[in-house]
Amino acid sequence: IIPGNHPISAQEWQYRVENFHRPYHHAVERLLTETAAASGKAPLVLSLHSYTPAWKGVPRPWHAAVLWDSDERAVRPLIDALSLPGDILVGDNEPYDGALKGDTLYRHCMISGMPHALLEVRQDLIGDEAGIAAWADRLEPIFAALNGDPTLHEWRQFPSRTGPYPAFEN
């Protein structure tokens, strides 16, 4: 539980929805729509996050993790490229499952059929400038190769492992 996030009043909840949640999703939708219109093809969406090296005292062995639902078009090549040098352990939906109903990739990619992947890097590996630079050097050619693959710019909807797609309120 994060102090300041729980408990919150109904008024604070509504304030956050109106001032952060909705503007964020509108901005994402606008960017993806503009990108698709300009290129005439589906944008490849790569989301980059980080996670703690341990959870509740249990170490996490993965150096990076690729999280996903059921669209593995970008996922498999990303896992393969990250794993190829043989120097890191890559989690496949570890330490989290990427089938997250309502999250940004679900809402903006799964529902519309945009290819996507969520990459998480363990925080202790990117905690200083050297770590950040090393990961940027590792990821740049991988992301460029993925983006250069024409099969990763096609619209194709996959059923979510979480069930039918809901309608989202704007």
N, C-alpha and C positions, 0 to 999 in steps of 0.2 A: 504494500500500500504506500503510495507516494503522498506525503503530507501536502495539503493544498488541493489534492484531487479527490480526496474522500474523507468525509462526506462533503458534498456540495449541495447547495440549494437548487431548486428548480429554476430560479432566476439566473444563477450562475451557469447552470447547464445550458440554458437557452442563449445566454450571452456568448458562450464559447462556440455553440453551433453556428450562430449568426456571424460572429466575428472571425472565426478561425476555420471551422470545419467546412462550411459551405463555400467561403471564398477560395480555400485550398482546392476543393474538388472542381469548382468552376474554372480555376486557373489551369489545372491539369487537363480538363476536358478541352478547354480552348486551345492549349498548346498542341495537344494530340490531333485535334481537328484541323488546325492550321498546318501542321506538319504533313498530315495525310493529304490535304488539299494541294499543298505546294509540290509534293513529290508524286502524287497519284498512286501511292502505294501505302501499305500499312507500315507505320513506324515500328521499329524494334525498340522495345522498352526494357532497359536494364536498370534495376533499382539496386542501389548500393547502401548497405547498412553495416552495423557492427554489433557484436555481442560480447558479453563478459567472458573471461577465461574460465570462470567457475560459476556454478549456480548452487546456492545453498550448501557450499562447502565441497561440492563434487566437481573435480576438474573436467573441463571439456577438451577432448583431445584434438578436435578438428581445428585446423588452421583457418579454414574457410568453409562456408556452407552454401549450397544452392537450394533455395526453397521454391516449391512449385505446387500446383494443383494437378491438373491433368494434361496441360499443353506442354509437352516436352520438347518442342521444336528447338528452342534456344537453350533449353536446360542441358540436354545430352551433349551438344558440342561444347558448352561452357564447362561442364564437369570434366569432360575428356581433356580439354585444353589446359585446365587448371591442374589436372592430375598428371599430365604427360611428363613433366620434368622429373616426377617421382620424389620431390623433396617436401611435399606437404600432404596432409590428410584432408580430403574434401568430403564434407558431409552431404549426403543426398537426402534432403528433408531432415537433416540432423544439425543442430540440436532442436530444431522446431519443424513442425509440419507446415508447409506453405499453402495448404488448402484453408485459407482464412476468409470465410464468407464476409463480404463487406469491406475488406481492406482495399487499398488503392489499386493494386494490380488486379484483384478480382473485379472491382467495380469498373475500371477503365480498360482492362485488357481481356480478361476472361469473357466477360459479357459480350464485348464487341468482336472478339476473335483476333486481337492483336498479339503477335508473338512477344514473349516477355520472359524474364527470369529475375529472381531476387537473389542477390549475392550478399552474404554476410561475411565479414572478416573479423577474426578475434581481436579484441581491443588491445591486448598486450603487444600485438604485432604491428599496430599502427599508432602507438602511443607517443612517438617522437618523429622528428623530421626524416630521419633515416628510414624508419619503418614505412612512413607514408610514401617516400620516394621509391622504395623497393616495391611496394605494392602497385604504385602508379606505373612503374616500369613493367611489372608483370602483367598488369591488366590492359594497358594500352594496345598492344598488338592483338590480344585476345578479343577485346571489344571491337577493334577495327575489322578483324577477320569475320566476326559474327555479323557486323553491320554490312559487310561487303557481300554476304551470302544472299542472293536474290530470293531463295526459298524462305528466308526469314523476314520477308516483307510482303507476305500474302495474308489476306484475311481468311481465317478459318476458325470457326467456333468449336470448342470442345465442351462436353458436359462436365460440370464441376463435380468433384467428389463430395461436395457439401450439399448437393441437391439442386433443385430448380433455381433459376436465377430470379431474384425478386426485382420489383420495380424500386428504384431509389428516388427519394424525394430530392428535388433540387434545392 
